[in-house]
Amino acid sequence: MGINDDPTPAAEELAAGHGIKAERPLLTPVEDPARIKWLHTHVMCACPDENWSRTLGNCPDGCANPQKGEIADMVYDGKTNDQILDFMVKKYGTRVKSSPGLGGVGGLAFFLPVFALLVMAWFAGGLVRGWKTQGDAARAERRAKHADIDPEEIARIERDLESLE
Amino acid sequence: MPNEFGYLEFARSLVLLGAGLSVGTILSVVLGNQLKDRRFVLVARRTMIGAGLCTVAAAVGLVFGFVNGAYERSYIFNYSEKGLPLGYKIAGLWGGLDGSILFWAGLIGIVGMITAFGFKRDQKDPSGRRLEPWVYLVFGVIQLFFLVVIAYVTNPFEHLSESIGLEAFNRNFPDGIVPDGNGLNPLLVNYWMLIHPPCLYFGWVVYTVPFAYAIAALVTGEQGNYWITKIRRWTMLGWLFNTTGIILGGLWAYVVLGWGGYWAWDPVENASFLPWFTSTALLHSIMVQERRGMMKAWNAFLATATFVLSIFGTYLTRSGIVSSVHAFGSGDVGYWFLGFLLFTIAACLFLVALRQPAMRSPHRIESLSSLEAMFVINNLVLLAIASCIIILTLWPKISNDFFGQALTIGPPVYNKVTIPFFVLLLLITAVGPAMGWIRTRPKALKKNLLLPALLAIPVAALVQFGAESIQAGENGALPWAKRLYPTYIILYAATLIVFSVTYEVLRTAQNRSRRTGTGYFEALTTLFLRNNRRYGGYAVHIGMAIIATGIVCSSMYRVEKHFSLAEGEQAKIGNYEITLDHVNMQPNADIENNRVYGFQALDLKIVPKIGGEFFMHPEKRLYPKKDGQVVTEVEIHRGLTEDLYVFFQSTNEEGRFNLVVYRNPLINLVWAGWITMILGGIYAALPLGRKRVGLAD
């Protein structure tokens, strides 16, 4: 409610129509529900209030029904997924696709994390190699320190350790 | 009235007083350091406690404003109304942007005071004395930032006449009395609103303590284990609340938003998740520092990264830079948080780079087949997931601003990029219990892992078969490739976690029983009691495996159907027969103390194949004060194997009622896994067992 508004008339008007907009029914086409599910995951809901924040599959509101109906009709007409996505982009703009594809700037979204991972793996590899090299040296030094221990005693300890493991 | 000095004006003044005291804390630490005088540290302690008390009192003042109906305050007017139950009036404190910042500051105040009292108790510890002033300095700076933002940017005490202008105020309210407020967003009027935000905020705020200790350790070059012991407990506490906040947020989305799911990779959801990764990494790498004295600078980095990511999350949700279902709106506050974020990152990077050489450990990783190597890999995978999520969350903004291309990054991209890392994480979690410190012999590794790995193959397949049977091919069969990856692979990794943990526990108990000559169950009990950290941690891992199973089954085998029914008509989904028995319409009803103006409720009779009919009542409600907002009340029938979820979408032109019905197989495993994780976490945090500092050498 705005500060200057009286809530009652607007509310009565809405309540008279039960406050709920009439919508077209949406019946799931039974031919290929898995494909419909895929398309609903890859197309964003174009409802103005949603601001491209939900996929069609995550948008149960009635305002998404026309878009879902278009998809159902095109699936029924035998259109491929690419044709349906192209239609959606032409009608609603590029933001309607929830996955921008591997080409162009959108594709960078896929590759940058992989690149970040490679950098991280390279960094970690270097780190662990460094640690391991120094660790080997430390182990050799420790062994040298305990060189006077009887080999049989060491073998016995190792056997005990193994049984504990 | 604007000029009346009531308790809300007093609370407003307390914010300024708190800011002043925070400046006092900072100056005391700086002076104490310059003059080498311990008395300044004691002054800093008192000013910090004072600032905390002021902030808490200001927040309590605002809550009183909500309870007493001080609707002449702009924030209270916009987020409350007379008809709200008391709990939701109190929840107004965190219901909007301005109040949530004050709530956050109040929590920082509480946590800061507890930290200060902790130092008072530990004042004889030389490490504690060295770190104390710098911890206060960090708290002072953070408190000052929040209180300045509250005082000058997001003031929740602002009078309506200040926000809309005195003339408009006098025109609308000639007698100066504002009779009622605008009301809380109906979507927020849900019991989860009372629990989820406080849990999340508290978790994030608690991360301030490890951050403060880490900065103090970096500044002082503290080498001992004092700070790491302290930050472990605080990180654990923050992690427990962060995890709870995330899961409760998912549960809230599930029962309110109506799409039958709980996670949509929305930027706000991502924001809550990011600090979780770094804090989880920290909880693991802390053990390496405790046991082997390694990864000190890394731990300091993780503690700072966790805090920075919680601020980053706040920036994301409050700046409006990304589209979100749950955004708090946009405004200047985003720039303030961005500035603070950049300052914190710069300061932390500088300190880590400066101190890293001095914090090197004499110990090194001696073998890749060791627990410490596993922890390093676990840390890297967790950070890789967090990095991916950050990049993907910001990518639409980057693409738009730098490349001029408007695009959306939706759940399919997040899933493609992050699922391989999650699988890797689950596998590392499964292998971990089979590893020992320093070096694990290949023979021992094989002995510890082979049986669980073999057993997990058929059991995972059985779980998958179970989920497929529940779905009964109703949404079409899943392609073979998807049945294998990600479905079976994740189920296998999750099952492997459960088996490897169980096998490790049974084997250790058997060894102990043999060595000590005690009974098997006595040995098991002793193990659990003496090493609660390890076994609590294992329970957390099992909880994670249960959650993974629930997520995979409920998302891969979910059934969604749309029906358009008239009164008396029937429809069928799975083993349920749904009849629209009656439509209950009250278009002019004033219910819930005038909050709801009218509603439609459907009485659905559900007859399961196995018998035992029940009714479901999905509903639509009209909220006149929120521009006639219509809110759908979802109805969920919870079952052991699946949930039946009904969303009343709309009425159509022929007077039929459109319904969206979902069947979510094994979804309750997600919540069951969370409970297991939390119980395990609490058990791991209890001070029961022996101290395990510096044992492995």
Interface residues (C-beta under 8 A of the other chain):
Chain A: M1 I3 N4 P7 T8 A10 A11 E12 L14 A15 A16 H18 G19 I20 K21 A22 E23 R24 P25 L26 L27 T28 D32 P33 A34 R35 K37 T41 H42 M44 E50 N51 W52 S53 R54 T55 G57 N58 C59 P60 D61 G62 N65 G93 T94 R95 V96 K97 S98 S99 P100 G104 V105 G106 L108 A109 F110 L112 P113 V114 A116 L117 M120 A121 A124 L127 V128 W131 K132 Q134 G135 D136 A138 R139 E162 L164 E165
Chain B: L160 I164 A168 N172 N182 L257 G258 W259 G260 G261 A264 D266 S323 S324 V325 H363 R364 I365 E366 S367 L368 A373 V376 I377 L380 L383 A384 S387 C388 I391 L392 W395 S399 F403 Q405 A406 L407 T408 I409 G410 P411 P412 V413 K416 V417 F421 G436 T440 R441 K443 A444 K447 N448 E474 N475 G476 A477 L478 P479 N511 E560 K561 H562 F563 S564 M585 P587 N588 Y597 G598 Q600 K620 L622 P624 K625 K626 D627 G628 V630 F647 Q649 S650 T651 N652 E653 R656 N658 V660
